């Protein structure tokens, strides 16, 4: 929402808005001319021409109730973002169940360092652009395309990237077939002269692009594709080095500054798209190493008692496994995995998958479920997850953050790696551990 406000301000629109608490993002908006209210109240609505609301803001919100009484038109965030995208000839939408933020930020910087001057909207804090938004002067625009409640179907991409398709957001989708149908309709939004960049290693992605009526460019590691990563190795910090072939010929050698095999896939999507945008292999290879990652994606926060504290946004079983595999490549004595499940519906729907997602950790602690947009109906809790896990993993359920901090701190040894994971506020555990220094 703040990024959309920034874009509208840059185009000369008057913008006001409200949030439940103050933040650096709000200070930045104020500096750029926005009128900001803390708290949601009907008097905040001062007869604007349009109301833009996020998915978290329900119809009974006092400001939306006031807007309706005044007959002020409303659009949701996805609709507004789609209308902004229509203003750009080369709009890029990065979709997939996992890896959207990393791929969007990585590709954004390749475009920026490659001289394309894009407008960037990313779902995380990217140090290179000083936040989550950068206003460019070219006809290039890049953003994440989230499939939740089919938001991405309101977009207008010239290039669509599909990283993977997995079961998620099952509070909205019925099943994987329902999810795939949404991705098919997303692909149908790409014009005939546009491009679909697709991961050929993902069978669900292969299935949905077969009916695409646009140019298709594929990438992968395990299956034949236009762009293929080979000779993958990892340095002592777990950072990948690999060679890329393009249609059977050597395209270039690449070195990443972010860990894990999953990031080779994210990099391949970015390399493939950069090539479509006209960037040379040498330019891509030179700049891809400059990418240092994004906030809450294997984010190394510091050390306490000689142990490294790392935070990650992983909140789906596939993401947890990928993050733990990256942690195994990183220097460590023991891996401590601290997980905060995100939403009751996801925990319930994927309970069995969650129960086997932590096998690569030496110690696992599960805290209470972060409710986010949901109410607790009593059907699921973190205890049930721990009870389902293999007893040999010695997983523990500890609901209170303070008790988790004390438990870990007393047992930490030099060389340990403490990994907090989840889309809620689990990062506070890592911060609290560091404050014990």
Order of alpha helices (4+ residues) and beta strands (2+ residues): alpha-beta-alpha-beta-beta-alpha-beta-alpha-beta-alpha-beta-beta-beta-beta-alpha-beta-alpha-beta-beta-beta-beta-alpha-alpha-beta-beta-alpha-beta-alpha-alpha-beta-alpha-beta-alpha-beta-alpha
